[in-house]
Amino acid sequence: MDRRTFLALAGGAGAAAASAGLFRQWLEMTPAVHYPGRAEGHFLREGGALPAPSEVIETDIVILGSGIAGLAAAWKLGREGQRKVLMIDGPQPFGNAAGGHFGEMAYPTGGYYLPLPSPESVHVRDILFDLGIIARDPYGEKPYYDERVILHGPAERVLFNGRWQEGLLPTDGVSAQERAEHARFFAEVERLRTLRGSDGQRAFVFPSVSSSRDPAFDALDRITFKAWLDQQGYRSPTLHWYLNYCCRDDYGIRYDKVSAWAGLHYFASRGGQAANAGNGAWLTWPGGMQAVADKLAAASGVRRRPGTAVSLKRSGAGVEALCFTLDGGVARSYLVRARKAICAMPLYVAARVVEDIGAYGFDAKRHTPSYAPWLVANFLMKDFPRELPHAPLAWDNVVCQEPGLGYVVSTHQDIRVTPPEKTVFSAYVALSDRTPGAARKWMMSASGAELVALAGADLTSAYGWKFAACVERVEITLRGHAMAAPLPGFRSNAGLAALREADGPIVFAHADLSGFSVFEEAAWWGVQAALKVLR
């Protein structure tokens, strides 16, 4: 954002002087910037020499990676009584489920909510019941959830044509013809939600490997979501904006890049209900998915150790993993020997770490998914900016523009008579307006002011110069390879299928095995990996 644009947001010449001062203050604000994995990756890519291992650690099972897949594997192993397990955290504990704190105020740096699990997602219901998030009747049609984590209203709003309105699909000021297209699309979603293929399986379910492989549905994976919408005669600009937003929000890429199968799966796969919440409700925490990650780690009883794996190979009847840590640029290494290893890391990393990964049927050049970059900014707010009329501040607040994905209010679940003195606004940006490579290059070179300007674009659109006056601190997390992007053809990726079937001293567990990054998929592959190594 340039100076002239910012000042225009101030609302006229009368506020120009105050706006200019706040704009200078805004530009001078120095964010704390975190780029998980960057230091470790650069160290290895630039040929940094590792010293000889300072120790050798013996265990039965080693889990490399502490994201949701690794944590779900540890949880399942612990539930089955396996205690000789060691988890190597990776460059950031909990990965995309990580969060942070401003003092006592928690905030997310990755995922921040979980939809109600559908009946097919038995593995998710198992986890949530064991963690106390489902209070009772976990396998019934409508489980009863912990009231504290069910999203309170108002849930979401969108800023469209200068006015806030409830929900994320604009309807106020939208023609009857467009609204009819909205209704037609959601009627089609309801049809697809229960549709079964010639193999008897539902078309779209979690885990995605249980979805029908009827050729008619597989054909959706050969075109983009936008192409499918065009084929079906959807022309509504607001519907196209909304569906593009949903793809950017869940997959990190635009709807003219994402597979039509993935685009429809987003809507037709989830049908979870609750005894104490409406259909389509969400579960959320002030610190996002960090709360679930913490509970999983505690419930598993797994021993954890800081470090990043640089190599994983078979050794005799077992495995060896060489790991290292960086402290002030100084590397230290250690060796882990185990009977079995669960490789719970992104595949672009596993392709470099697992010795001879091609022997598993995975060709790194042909089978590694494309990855979408993300930026997450957390603004510590010393005050709440004044709201426009029409719709009150919600949990999720979206501006009808790109590349921002809006902002989430961390204290939304905090039930009080009066609002808290401070809060955290967590702004999400999918850099989908450029290629992933260009986005990562920009992340590497962007100044603090440039990062803050992009991270705050939706907030300044919503509040103008008044927003800057309320900000106390900014923490920005850059995720250059945040999530695998489900491009057309991803369901027929032979390399992913091969790694899903791998069963020996080394097994694999990550949402990347499905080709797209969501909690249900990561947890599924973690549980499946645990079952394999228990045999």
C-alpha positions in Angstrom: 0.0 0.0 0.0 1.4 3.4 -0.9 1.1 6.7 1.1 -1.6 8.2 -1.1 -3.9 5.1 -0.8 -3.4 5.0 3.0 -4.3 8.6 3.4 -7.4 8.2 1.3 -8.5 5.6 3.8 -8.4 8.3 6.5 -11.7 9.8 5.2 -10.7 13.3 3.9 -8.4 16.2 4.1 -9.5 17.1 7.6 -7.8 14.0 9.0 -4.8 14.2 6.7 -2.3 15.5 9.3 -3.3 12.9 11.9 -3.3 10.2 9.2 0.1 11.2 8.0 1.6 10.9 11.5 -0.1 7.5 12.0 1.1 6.4 8.6 4.7 7.2 9.5 4.2 5.3 12.8 2.8 2.4 10.8 5.7 2.3 8.4 8.2 2.5 11.3 6.6 -0.4 13.2 9.1 -3.2 13.2 7.4 -6.6 13.1 9.0 -9.7 14.7 9.3 -12.0 11.7 9.5 -15.8 11.9 10.2 -18.1 9.0 10.0 -21.7 10.4 12.6 -24.0 8.8 14.4 -21.3 6.9 17.6 -21.4 8.9 17.8 -25.2 8.9 17.0 -25.3 5.2 19.6 -22.7 4.3 22.2 -24.3 6.4 21.9 -27.6 4.6 21.3 -26.1 1.1 24.5 -24.0 1.5 26.5 -27.0 2.4 26.9 -26.5 6.1 29.0 -29.3 7.6 27.5 -31.2 10.5 29.9 -32.2 13.3 30.0 -35.9 14.3 27.0 -37.0 16.4 27.5 -36.1 20.0 25.3 -39.0 21.2 23.4 -42.0 20.0 19.8 -42.5 21.2 18.1 -45.9 21.1 14.3 -46.2 20.9 11.8 -48.6 19.5 9.9 -46.1 17.3 11.0 -42.7 16.2 8.6 -40.1 14.7 10.2 -37.5 12.6 7.9 -34.4 12.7 5.5 -33.0 15.3 2.7 -31.7 13.1 -0.8 -33.2 13.3 0.2 -36.4 11.5 3.1 -37.1 13.8 1.1 -36.2 16.9 -1.8 -38.4 15.8 0.6 -41.3 15.3 2.1 -40.7 18.8 -1.4 -40.5 20.2 -2.5 -43.8 18.6 0.8 -45.5 19.8 0.2 -44.3 23.3 -3.4 -45.4 23.3 -2.2 -48.9 22.3 0.3 -49.0 25.2 3.5 -48.3 23.2 5.8 -46.2 25.3 9.2 -46.6 23.7 8.6 -43.7 21.3 10.7 -40.7 20.5 9.4 -37.7 18.6 11.9 -35.3 16.8 10.0 -32.0 16.6 11.4 -30.7 13.3 12.2 -27.0 12.7 9.0 -25.8 14.5 7.1 -27.8 17.2 3.6 -28.6 15.9 4.3 -27.2 12.4 1.1 -25.7 10.8 -0.7 -26.3 14.1 1.6 -24.0 16.1 0.6 -20.8 17.9 2.2 -18.1 20.0 1.5 -15.8 22.9 1.5 -12.1 23.7 1.8 -12.6 27.5 -1.3 -14.6 28.4 -3.0 -13.9 25.1 -2.8 -16.9 22.7 -2.9 -16.6 19.0 -2.5 -18.9 16.0 0.4 -19.0 13.5 -1.2 -21.7 11.4 -4.6 -23.5 11.4 -7.2 -21.9 13.7 -10.4 -24.0 13.5 -11.7 -27.5 13.0 -15.1 -28.3 11.4 -17.4 -30.8 13.1 -16.2 -34.2 11.9 -18.5 -36.1 9.6 -19.7 -39.7 10.5 -17.0 -41.2 8.3 -14.3 -39.4 10.2 -14.3 -41.9 13.0 -10.6 -41.4 13.6 -11.2 -37.7 14.3 -14.1 -38.5 16.6 -11.8 -40.9 18.5 -9.3 -38.2 19.0 -11.7 -35.5 20.0 -13.5 -37.8 22.5 -10.2 -38.9 24.1 -9.1 -35.3 24.4 -12.4 -34.3 26.0 -13.5 -32.0 23.1 -16.4 -34.4 22.5 -18.0 -34.8 25.9 -20.3 -37.7 25.1 -21.9 -39.8 22.3 -18.8 -39.6 20.1 -20.1 -41.9 17.4 -23.7 -40.9 17.4 -25.4 -38.7 14.7 -25.0 -35.7 16.9 -22.2 -35.9 19.5 -22.2 -33.4 22.4 -19.2 -31.1 22.3 -17.5 -29.0 25.0 -19.4 -25.8 24.9 -16.2 -23.7 25.4 -14.8 -24.7 22.0 -18.0 -24.4 19.8 -17.8 -21.2 17.8 -19.9 -18.4 19.3 -21.8 -16.0 17.2 -21.4 -13.7 15.4 -19.3 -16.2 13.4 -18.4 -14.4 10.2 -19.0 -11.3 8.1 -17.8 -9.9 4.8 -17.0 -6.3 3.8 -18.6 -5.8 0.4 -19.1 -2.4 -1.4 -18.2 -0.6 1.8 -20.7 -2.3 4.0 -20.4 -5.3 6.4 -22.9 -8.0 6.1 -23.4 -11.3 7.9 -21.9 -14.4 6.3 -19.1 -14.7 3.8 -21.1 -14.8 0.5 -22.3 -11.3 -0.3 -26.1 -11.0 -0.8 -27.0 -7.4 0.2 -27.1 -5.3 -3.0 -26.8 -8.4 -5.1 -29.3 -9.0 -7.9 -32.0 -11.6 -7.7 -30.4 -13.4 -10.7 -27.1 -13.7 -8.8 -28.8 -14.9 -5.6 -30.6 -17.5 -7.7 -27.2 -18.8 -8.8 -26.1 -18.9 -5.2 -29.1 -21.1 -4.4 -28.5 -23.3 -7.4 -24.9 -24.0 -6.4 -25.7 -24.9 -2.8 -28.5 -27.2 -4.0 -26.0 -29.0 -6.1 -23.7 -29.3 -3.1 -26.5 -30.9 -1.2 -27.0 -33.4 -4.0 -23.3 -34.2 -4.2 -23.1 -34.6 -0.4 -25.1 -37.8 -0.5 -24.3 -39.0 -4.0 -22.6 -42.4 -4.3 -20.6 -43.8 -7.2 -20.9 -47.2 -9.0 -18.6 -48.6 -6.3 -21.1 -47.8 -3.6 -18.9 -45.1 -2.0 -19.9 -41.6 -1.3 -18.4 -39.2 -3.8 -16.7 -36.9 -1.3 -15.7 -38.0 2.2 -13.0 -37.7 4.8 -10.6 -39.5 4.7 -10.4 -38.8 1.0 -9.1 -42.2 0.2 -12.6 -43.5 1.1 -14.2 -41.4 -1.6 -15.7 -43.1 -4.6 -13.3 -43.8 -7.5 -16.2 -43.8 -10.0 -14.8 -42.6 -13.3 -17.4 -39.9 -13.5 -16.0 -38.3 -10.3 -12.4 -38.9 -11.2 -13.1 -36.8 -14.4 -13.5 -33.8 -12.0 -9.8 -34.1 -11.2 -8.8 -33.4 -14.8 -10.2 -29.8 -14.9 -10.0 -26.8 -12.6 -12.8 -25.7 -10.3 -13.4 -22.5 -12.3 -13.6 -24.5 -15.5 -16.3 -26.7 -13.9 -18.2 -23.6 -12.8 -18.1 -22.2 -16.3 -19.2 -25.5 -17.7 -22.2 -25.5 -15.4 -23.2 -22.0 -16.4 -22.4 -20.2 -13.2 -21.8 -16.5 -14.0 -22.5 -14.7 -10.7 -19.4 -12.5 -9.8 -20.2 -12.8 -6.1 -20.4 -16.5 -6.3 -17.1 -16.7 -8.2 -15.4 -14.4 -5.7 -16.7 -16.5 -2.8 -15.6 -19.9 -4.3 -12.2 -18.5 -5.2 -11.9 -17.2 -1.6 -12.7 -20.7 -0.2 -10.1 -22.3 -2.4 -7.5 -19.7 -1.3 -8.5 -20.2 2.3 -8.3 -24.0 2.4 -5.8 -24.7 -0.3 -3.7 -21.5 -0.7 -4.4 -21.3 -4.4 -7.0 -19.7 -6.7 -10.0 -21.6 -8.0 -8.6 -21.4 -11.6 -5.7 -23.5 -10.4 -7.3 -26.0 -8.0 -8.8 -29.3 -9.1 -12.5 -29.3 -9.5 -12.7 -32.4 -7.4 -10.9 -30.7 -4.6 -13.1 -27.6 -5.0 -16.3 -29.6 -4.7 -14.8 -31.8 -1.9 -14.4 -28.6 0.2 -18.2 -28.2 0.3 -19.6 -31.7 -0.1 -17.4 -33.7 2.2 -18.3 -32.4 5.6 -21.7 -33.0 7.2 -20.8 -33.1 10.9 -23.6 -32.3 13.4 -23.7 -31.7 17.1 -26.3 -32.0 19.8 -25.5 -28.6 21.1 -24.6 -26.6 17.9 -26.1 -26.0 14.5 -25.1 -27.8 11.4 -21.8 -26.7 9.9 -20.6 -25.3 13.3 -16.9 -25.0 13.9 -14.6 -25.7 16.8 -12.0 -23.0 17.6 -9.6 -21.9 20.3 -7.9 -18.5 21.0 -4.5 -20.0 20.0 -5.9 -22.0 17.1 -4.9 -25.6 16.6 -2.1 -25.3 19.1 -4.6 -26.2 21.8 -5.4 -29.5 20.1 -1.7 -30.2 19.4 -0.9 -29.6 23.1 -3.6 -32.0 24.1 -2.5 -34.7 21.6 1.1 -34.5 22.8 0.1 -34.7 26.4 -2.3 -37.6 25.8 0.3 -39.6 23.9 2.9 -39.3 26.6 5.5 -39.2 23.8 9.1 -38.1 24.6 10.0 -35.2 22.4 13.3 -33.8 21.4 14.3 -30.6 19.5 15.9 -31.2 16.2 15.6 -31.6 12.5 16.3 -34.9 10.5 18.9 -34.5 7.8 18.9 -38.2 6.8 16.8 -41.3 7.4 17.9 -44.7 6.2 17.5 -48.4 6.8 20.2 -49.9 9.0 20.3 -53.7 9.5 16.8 -54.7 10.7 16.0 -51.1 11.8 16.6 -47.5 10.9 19.0 -44.6 11.6 18.1 -41.0 11.6 20.8 -38.3 11.7 19.3 -35.1 13.3 20.7 -31.7 14.2 19.9 -28.5 16.0 21.1 -24.9 15.3 21.9 -22.6 18.2 23.2 -19.2 17.1 24.3 -20.7 13.8 26.2 -23.5 15.6 25.1 -27.0 14.5 25.1 -30.0 16.8 24.1 -33.4 15.7 22.9 -36.7 17.2 21.9 -40.1 15.9 18.7 -42.0 16.6 18.5 -45.7 16.1 15.1 -47.4 16.1 13.2 -50.5 15.0 10.8 -48.4 13.0 10.5 -44.8 11.8 7.4 -42.8 11.0 8.4 -40.1 8.5 5.8 -37.4 9.4 7.3 -34.5 7.4 6.2 -32.7 4.2 7.1 -34.6 1.1 9.3 -31.9 -0.3 11.5 -32.4 2.8 11.1 -36.2 2.9 12.4 -36.4 -0.7 15.7 -35.0 0.5 15.9 -36.8 3.9 14.8 -40.3 3.1 17.7 -42.3 1.6 16.7 -43.7 -1.8 13.1 -42.6 -1.6 12.7 -43.6 -5.2 12.8 -47.2 -4.1 9.4 -46.7 -2.6 8.0 -45.7 -5.9 8.2 -41.9 -5.3 10.0 -39.8 -8.0 10.8 -36.5 -6.3 10.8 -34.6 -9.6 7.5 -36.0 -10.8 5.5 -36.7 -7.7 6.3 -33.9 -5.2 3.3 -31.7 -4.9 3.3 -28.0 -5.6 3.2 -26.0 -2.3 1.3 -22.8 -1.6 2.9 -20.1 0.6 1.1 -18.3 3.4 1.7 -15.3 5.7 0.1 -15.1 9.1 0.3 -11.8 11.0 -0.8 -11.4 14.6 -1.5 -7.8 15.7 -1.6 -7.2 19.5 -4.4 -4.6 19.8 -4.3 -2.2 22.7 -7.8 -1.1 21.8 -10.6 -2.2 19.5 -11.0 0.1 16.4 -14.4 1.7 15.9 -16.6 -0.5 13.8 -18.7 0.5 10.8 -22.5 0.1 11.3 -24.6 -2.8 9.9 -22.7 -5.8 11.3 -20.8 -6.2 14.6 -17.3 -7.5 14.9 -17.3 -11.3 14.3 -14.8 -14.1 14.8 -13.9 -14.3 11.1 -13.9 -11.0 9.2 -13.3 -11.0 5.5 -12.8 -8.2 3.0 -13.9 -8.8 -0.6 -10.5 -8.5 -2.1 -7.3 -10.5 -2.8 -4.8 -11.7 -1.6 -5.9 -11.2 2.0 -8.1 -13.8 3.6 -9.4 -11.5 6.4 -8.7 -11.6 10.1 -9.7 -13.6 13.1 -10.3 -12.2 16.6 -8.5 -14.3 19.2 -10.7 -13.2 22.2 -14.0 -14.0 20.4 -14.6 -17.1 22.6 -13.9 -15.0 25.7 -17.4 -14.5 27.2 -17.5 -11.3 29.3 -20.0 -8.6 30.2 -17.6 -6.1 28.6 -14.9 -6.6 25.9 -11.4 -7.2 27.1 -9.0 -4.3 27.2 -6.7 -5.9 24.6 -7.2 -8.5 21.9 -5.3 -10.1 19.0 -6.3 -9.7 15.4 -4.8 -12.6 13.3 -4.6 -11.7 9.6 -4.1 -14.4 7.0 -2.8 -13.9 3.5 -2.5 -16.5 0.8 -0.1 -15.1 -1.8 -2.2 -16.5 -4.5 -1.9 -13.3 -6.7 1.6 -14.6 -7.8 3.2 -17.9 -8.5 4.4 -19.9 -5.5 8.1 -19.4 -6.6 7.6 -15.6 -6.9 5.8 -15.5 -3.6 8.7 -17.3 -1.8 11.2 -15.1 -3.4 9.3 -12.0 -2.3 9.1 -13.4 1.2 12.9 -13.7 1.3 13.5 -10.1 0.3 10.5 -8.2 1.7 11.3 -5.5 4.2 9.4 -5.3 7.5 7.4 -2.4 6.2 6.4 -4.3 3.1 5.3 -7.3 5.2 3.2 -5.2 7.6 1.6 -3.3 4.6 0.5 -6.6 3.0 -0.5 -8.2 6.3 -2.6 -5.2 7.3 -4.2 -4.5 3.9 -7.6 -6.0 4.9 -7.5 -4.3 8.3 -6.8 -0.9 6.8 -9.6 -1.5 4.2 -11.9 -2.2 7.1 -10.8 0.6 9.5 -8.6 3.1 7.7 -6.0 5.0 9.7 -7.9 4.2 13.0 -6.5 0.7 12.9 -2.8 1.7 13.1 -3.6 3.8 16.2 -4.8 0.6 18.0 -1.8 -1.6 17.2 0.8 -2.3 19.9 2.9 -5.1 18.4 3.1 -7.3 15.3 4.3 -10.9 14.9 4.5 -12.2 11.4 5.0 -15.9 10.4 6.0 -16.7 6.9 5.3 -20.2 5.6 6.9 -20.6 2.3 5.7 -24.2 1.8 2.5 -24.0 3.9 0.4 -26.6 2.2 0.3 -29.0 -0.7 -1.9 -27.6 -3.5 -4.4 -30.0 -5.1 -3.8 -29.2 -8.7 -5.7 -31.1 -11.4 -4.5 -34.7 -11.5 -3.4 -34.8 -7.9 -5.7 -37.8 -7.1 -3.9 -39.9 -9.7 -0.4 -39.1 -8.3 1.3 -42.5 -8.4 4.1 -41.5 -6.0 1.7 -40.5 -3.3 -0.2 -43.8 -3.7 3.1 -45.7 -3.4 4.1 -43.9 -0.2 0.6 -44.5 1.3 1.2 -48.3 0.8 4.8 -48.3 2.1 5.1 -50.8 5.0 8.5 -51.7 6.5 11.1 -50.2 8.7 10.1 -46.7 7.4 6.5 -45.7 6.9 5.0 -42.3 5.9 2.5 -40.0 7.6 1.5 -36.6 6.4 -1.5 -34.8 4.9 0.7 -34.5 1.7 -0.1 -38.2 1.1 -3.7 -37.1 0.3 -2.4 -34.1 -1.8 -4.0 -31.4 0.3 -3.5 -30.1 3.8 -6.4 -30.4 6.3 -6.6 -31.8 9.9 -8.7 -34.8 8.9 -6.2 -36.1 6.4 -3.1 -35.5 8.5 -4.7 -37.3 11.5 -5.8 -40.2 9.2 -2.3 -40.9 7.9 -0.8 -40.6 11.4 -3.2 -43.2 12.8 -2.5 -45.5 9.8 1.2 -45.2 10.2 0.9 -46.1 13.9 -1.1 -49.2 13.1 1.6 -50.3 10.6 4.5 -50.0 13.1 2.6 -51.8 15.8 2.4 -54.9 13.6 
